[in-house]
Amino acid sequence: MANKIDEFLIEVLQKNGSDLHFLAGDPPRLRLHGELQPLRPEPLQANFVREALEQIMPPRALTRLEEKLGCDFAHSIPDVARFRVNVLRHLNGLGAVCRVIPSKTLTLDDLGMPDSVRTLCKAPNGLILVTGKTGSGKSTTLAAMIDEINSSISGHILTIEDPIEFTHQRKKCLISQREVGTHAPSFAAAVHSALREDPDVILVGEMRDLETISVAVSAAETGILVMGTLHTNGATATVDRIVNAFPADKQSHVRTMLSTSLRGVVSQQLIPRAGKSGRVAALEIMLNTPAVANLIRQGKVDQLETSMQSGTAQGMRTMDMAIQQLLDSRTITGENAYRKAINKQRFEQYRNSK
């Protein structure tokens, strides 16, 4: 017997949506190319939502929902798709947001990633961060980078996620995928354990607290390639976020560690395409050149943008440079370029151009 929520999820897939919003007391909605739209007109009854979610929630998630009033887990419709599910309590009862996980891991070529991202994947060690707000495609980019490494070296890739999203098939690498809450109590504990599991690459699904950030930076210093995500907008904010996570008396040491271990930051946001459906990624890329390392070590993060602007030959670019490039190629409209730009004044002339 099919789960009650599956017909809604299949409908989202058929419409090429990215998320299902399934909340008691509200009509179901889907996110399509970044915009939230009604899926059906009728509000969902609280009992129906509760029964539908209980059908797909594993025992661990049910327990966590009772204890923490929310939970995350992965749900699969066999031979159709996988979904990352967040269940929450709200004023009218239970609700969930289900994110579609593509059934096939896209490659860097599929995503149209620049050569500098492929070069980052060749780093033998250090720290690579992919950042951006929720829904900006961080997981898809990281999965493509893992696939690139999986296709090019013989080693051990260990992923730590909550929950596991993309499932990677073994190519040239041995791949171990661990889920927080199922295979390890926390991200930090899983990274600590990973250091004893002979990894060449560790993927940390989310660096959300001081302990996880600290052990990830330390792991990168030991000769392992560590890849992770942060919910920050831009390379400068990412460096600030990591340094400021530590107590003031340790920040100078952390800046020194980062200046030697950081390999690069890829910060991205998705922008609607002009004249057609879908969205395109605008990428800010910072690579750890000697000039960048020196600025990080000295705490002059406000000057990192200048280094990115002058480092185009090495493959660097700011977010506004990436947006300008998409605008010049008519991939996006002037209106959306203005909306997504960091320096609004630079794009003021395009503000009302469709």
Secondary structure, DSSP 8 states (H G I E B T S, - for coil): ---TTHHHHHHHHHTT-SEEEEEBTS--EEEETTEEEES-SS-B-HHHHHHHHHHH--HHHHHHHHHHSEEEEEEEETTTEEEEEEEEEETTEEEEEEEEE-SS---HHHHT--HHHHHHHT-SSEEEEEE-STTSSHHHHHHHHHHHHHHH--SEEEEEESS--S----SSSEEEEEEBTTTBS-HHHHHHHHTTS--SEEEES---SHHHHHHHHHHHHTT-EEEEEE--SSHHHHHHHHHHTS-GGGHHHHHHHHHHHEEEEEEEEEEE-SSSSSEEEEEEEEE--HHHHHHHHHT-GGGHHHHHHH-GGGT-B-HHHHHHHHHHTTSS-HHHHHHH-SSGGGGGGGTT--
